[in-house]
Structures are given as C-alpha cells and as structure tokens.
Amino acid sequence: MKITISETAKTSLKEIVDFLKANWTVKEIQVLETDIRKFRQTITEDIVKHQCLERFPDIKYTLIGKKQIKLMYEIKADQVLIKYFGTAGRILQN
C-alpha cells in the first residue's frame, strides 16, 4: 500500500518538529519518529483499525508521540493519504 503525505501534513509536521526540538528532549523526538514508523507498519500490514472523526467519517486518526500528536489520514483504494499532524486543540485543515 502506497503512503502519501499531503502538503498540509508536511507543513504541520514541520511546525510540530520545530516546536519539539525547542521543547522536548532528543529521546522524546525519537519516540515520535518510532511511532511514525510503527504507523507505517500497522497500515501496511493492516494490523490495527483506527478511530474515525465524527464530522469526517472517511478520515481516521491515531495518537503518536506519547499520545500528544494526532496523525490524521484517509484510505483511498490502495493508497493512504496522510492529511494532517496536529495537537488535540488544532482544527483539521484541508
């Protein structure tokens, strides 16, 4: 299964990483990186089913980085589109 990252997701991930570099330890950032790799594995192997957003039922999410960051994605045919990375207080952007 192909995994693609939207421009919005790239931008939101960069903002989060910049914030984390200023406020988290190297070990905590490594946890985030590990969680992203684990997400790729669970999606590729179809191991876990994630929750959907109530307002957007086609968009699923999982919590990563010590459960402080939401990774939101959509599955279309044989492709996973990562749409957004954000904290609990941020709103999904298209």
C-alpha positions in Angstrom: 0.0 0.0 0.0 1.4 3.4 -1.0 1.6 6.1 1.7 1.5 9.7 0.6 1.9 12.8 2.7 -0.2 15.9 1.7 1.4 19.3 1.6 -0.7 20.3 4.6 0.6 17.3 6.6 4.2 18.1 5.6 3.8 21.7 6.8 2.0 20.7 10.1 4.7 18.0 10.8 7.5 20.6 10.2 5.8 23.0 12.7 5.5 20.3 15.3 9.1 19.1 14.8 10.3 22.7 15.2 8.3 23.1 18.4 9.5 19.7 19.7 13.2 20.5 19.0 12.8 23.6 21.2 10.8 22.0 24.0 11.3 18.2 24.1 14.4 16.1 24.7 16.1 14.1 21.9 14.6 10.9 23.4 11.1 12.2 23.1 11.6 13.2 19.5 12.9 9.7 18.8 9.7 8.3 20.3 7.7 10.4 17.8 9.9 9.1 14.9 9.5 5.5 16.1 5.7 6.0 16.4 5.6 7.2 12.7 7.5 4.1 11.6 5.1 1.9 13.6 2.1 3.7 12.0 3.5 2.9 8.5 3.9 -0.8 9.6 0.4 -1.1 11.0 -1.2 0.5 7.9 0.9 -1.6 5.5 0.1 -4.9 7.4 -3.5 -3.8 8.2 -2.9 -4.7 11.8 -5.0 -2.1 13.6 -8.2 -0.3 12.8 -8.1 3.4 13.9 -11.0 5.6 15.0 -12.7 8.0 12.6 -13.5 11.6 13.0 -17.2 12.1 13.8 -17.6 15.0 11.3 -15.4 13.4 8.6 -16.1 9.6 8.8 -13.6 8.9 5.9 -10.7 10.4 7.9 -9.1 8.2 10.5 -6.6 9.1 13.2 -4.2 7.7 15.7 -2.3 9.3 18.5 1.5 9.3 18.4 4.4 10.9 20.2 3.4 9.9 23.7 -0.2 10.3 22.6 0.1 14.1 22.3 0.0 14.3 18.5 -2.8 13.3 16.1 -1.9 11.7 12.8 -4.9 12.0 10.5 -5.2 10.0 7.3 -7.6 8.8 4.7 -7.5 5.5 2.8 -8.4 5.6 -0.9 -8.2 2.3 -2.9 -4.6 1.2 -2.4 -3.3 4.5 -1.1 -3.1 6.1 2.3 -3.0 9.9 2.3 -1.7 11.4 5.5 -3.7 14.6 5.7 -2.5 16.3 8.9 -0.4 16.2 12.1 -1.7 18.2 15.0 -2.3 18.5 18.7 -5.7 18.0 20.3 -6.5 21.7 20.2 -5.9 22.2 16.5 -8.6 22.0 13.7 -8.3 19.8 10.7 -7.3 21.8 7.6 -7.8 20.7 4.0 
